[in-house]
Amino acid sequence: MNHNELMRNLRRALAVNEHGLAEIYALSGETMDPEALKNRLKQSNEPGYEECEEATAARMLEALIVHRRGAREDSPPAPPQLPLNNNHVLKKLRIAYDLKDEDMHELFAGEGHELGKQQLKSLFRKEGNKNYLPCSDKLLRLFLKGLIKRARTGVNSP
């Protein structure tokens, strides 16, 4: 998934503007000007568009975990996990929102995509594992759409 699209979806799920997103991003130990962040939230055909770097998206996911779950007192902010793929994004979102298997199944089912237990577990396996299942862009978009819907309605929000 495009990193700019990921950032836009995270902003929607958090229901914040670029200033709020910049404050959350600062929890990663790095800072970014809200205007620069705004340019990374734009579509590629909009004026002022800037491509979002992989490290920026990874830091945002780490900051989201700190924002939602609190900072760990015994360690500094985690360094970004690179390279960033859809499975890593799904894992970081699961951690940030403290989602259990049932929650994950509900989010996918709410968007019309039923996942079996083994399919879900396969998304979180290590890449070299024989049962590893790469997370497609479509699957990640469905998950993010369900997460946004859940955040907006406030239903079962962890």
C-alpha positions as CSV (number, residue, x, y, z in Angstrom):
1,M,0.0,0.0,0.0
2,N,1.1,3.5,-0.8
3,H,2.5,5.2,2.3
4,N,0.6,8.4,1.6
5,E,-2.6,6.4,1.5
6,L,-1.7,4.7,4.8
7,M,-1.1,8.1,6.4
8,R,-4.5,9.4,5.2
9,N,-6.3,6.3,6.6
10,L,-4.5,6.6,9.9
11,R,-5.6,10.3,10.1
12,R,-9.2,9.2,9.4
13,A,-9.1,6.4,12.0
14,L,-7.8,8.9,14.6
15,A,-10.2,11.6,13.5
16,V,-7.6,14.3,13.8
17,N,-6.3,17.1,11.5
18,E,-2.7,17.5,10.4
19,H,-1.8,19.3,13.6
20,G,-3.1,16.5,15.8
21,L,-1.3,14.0,13.6
22,A,1.9,15.9,13.9
23,E,1.5,15.8,17.7
24,I,1.0,12.0,17.6
25,Y,4.0,11.7,15.2
26,A,6.2,13.6,17.7
27,L,5.7,10.6,20.1
28,S,8.0,8.7,17.8
29,G,10.9,10.9,19.0
30,E,11.0,12.8,15.7
31,T,9.1,16.0,14.7
32,M,7.4,17.1,11.5
33,D,5.9,20.4,10.6
34,P,2.1,20.1,10.2
35,E,2.4,21.7,6.8
36,A,4.9,19.1,5.7
37,L,2.6,16.4,7.1
38,K,-0.3,17.9,5.2
39,N,1.5,17.6,2.0
40,R,2.1,13.9,2.7
41,L,-1.7,13.5,3.2
42,K,-2.5,14.8,-0.3
43,Q,-3.4,12.7,-3.3
44,S,-0.7,12.5,-6.0
45,N,-2.7,14.7,-8.4
46,E,-3.0,17.6,-5.9
47,P,-0.7,20.6,-5.8
48,G,1.9,20.4,-3.0
49,Y,1.9,16.6,-2.9
50,E,5.0,15.1,-1.3
51,E,5.7,11.4,-1.4
52,C,5.7,9.9,2.1
53,E,8.9,8.1,3.0
54,E,8.8,4.6,4.2
55,A,10.6,5.6,7.4
56,T,8.0,8.3,8.1
57,A,5.1,5.9,7.8
58,A,6.9,3.4,10.1
59,R,7.6,6.1,12.7
60,M,3.9,7.1,12.5
61,L,2.9,3.5,13.3
62,E,5.3,3.4,16.3
63,A,3.9,6.7,17.5
64,L,0.4,5.4,17.1
65,I,1.2,2.6,19.5
66,V,2.6,5.0,22.0
67,H,-0.4,7.3,21.6
68,R,-3.0,4.5,22.0
69,R,-1.2,2.3,24.7
70,G,1.2,4.7,26.4
71,A,4.9,5.0,26.4
72,R,7.1,2.3,27.9
73,E,8.9,3.8,30.8
74,D,11.8,1.4,30.7
75,S,12.8,2.1,27.0
76,P,13.0,4.9,24.4
77,P,10.7,4.9,21.5
78,A,11.1,1.9,19.2
79,P,13.0,2.5,16.0
80,P,11.0,2.1,12.8
81,Q,10.8,-1.4,11.4
82,L,12.1,-1.3,7.8
83,P,11.3,-2.4,5.2
84,L,7.6,-1.8,5.9
85,N,5.2,-4.2,4.3
86,N,1.4,-4.6,4.6
87,N,1.8,-7.5,7.2
88,H,4.0,-5.2,9.4
89,V,1.3,-2.5,9.1
90,L,-1.4,-4.9,10.1
91,K,0.6,-6.1,13.1
92,K,1.4,-2.6,14.3
93,L,-2.3,-1.6,14.0
94,R,-3.3,-4.7,15.9
95,I,-0.9,-3.8,18.7
96,A,-1.9,-0.1,18.8
97,Y,-5.6,-0.9,19.0
98,D,-5.1,-3.9,21.3
99,L,-7.1,-6.1,18.9
100,K,-7.8,-9.8,19.6
101,D,-8.5,-12.4,17.0
102,E,-12.3,-11.9,17.4
103,D,-11.9,-8.2,16.9
104,M,-9.9,-8.7,13.7
105,H,-12.5,-11.2,12.4
106,E,-15.3,-8.6,13.2
107,L,-13.5,-5.8,11.3
108,F,-12.9,-8.0,8.2
109,A,-16.5,-9.4,8.4
110,G,-17.9,-5.9,8.7
111,E,-16.4,-5.1,5.4
112,G,-17.8,-8.2,3.8
113,H,-14.6,-10.3,3.9
114,E,-14.6,-13.4,6.0
115,L,-11.2,-14.7,7.1
116,G,-10.7,-18.1,8.5
117,K,-8.7,-18.5,11.8
118,Q,-5.8,-20.0,10.0
119,Q,-5.8,-17.2,7.3
120,L,-5.7,-14.6,10.1
121,K,-2.9,-16.4,11.9
122,S,-0.9,-16.7,8.6
123,L,-0.9,-12.9,8.2
124,F,1.1,-12.6,11.4
125,R,3.7,-15.3,10.8
126,K,7.3,-14.6,9.9
127,E,8.0,-14.1,6.2
128,G,10.1,-17.4,5.9
129,N,7.4,-19.6,7.5
130,K,5.7,-22.1,5.2
131,N,2.3,-20.9,6.3
132,Y,3.1,-17.1,5.9
133,L,0.4,-15.3,3.9
134,P,1.3,-11.9,2.4
135,C,-1.3,-9.2,3.2
136,S,-2.6,-7.7,-0.1
137,D,-3.3,-4.1,-0.5
138,K,-7.0,-4.9,-0.8
139,L,-7.0,-6.8,2.5
140,L,-5.2,-4.0,4.3
141,R,-7.7,-1.4,2.8
142,L,-10.6,-3.5,4.0
143,F,-9.1,-3.7,7.5
144,L,-8.4,0.1,7.6
145,K,-11.9,0.8,6.4
146,G,-13.3,-1.3,9.2
147,L,-11.1,0.4,11.7
148,I,-12.2,3.8,10.5
149,K,-15.8,2.8,10.7
150,R,-15.3,1.4,14.2
151,A,-13.5,4.6,15.4
152,R,-16.2,6.9,13.9
153,T,-19.1,5.0,15.4
154,G,-17.4,4.3,18.7
155,V,-18.8,0.8,18.7
156,N,-16.6,-1.6,20.6
157,S,-13.7,0.8,20.7
158,P,-10.9,-0.6,22.7
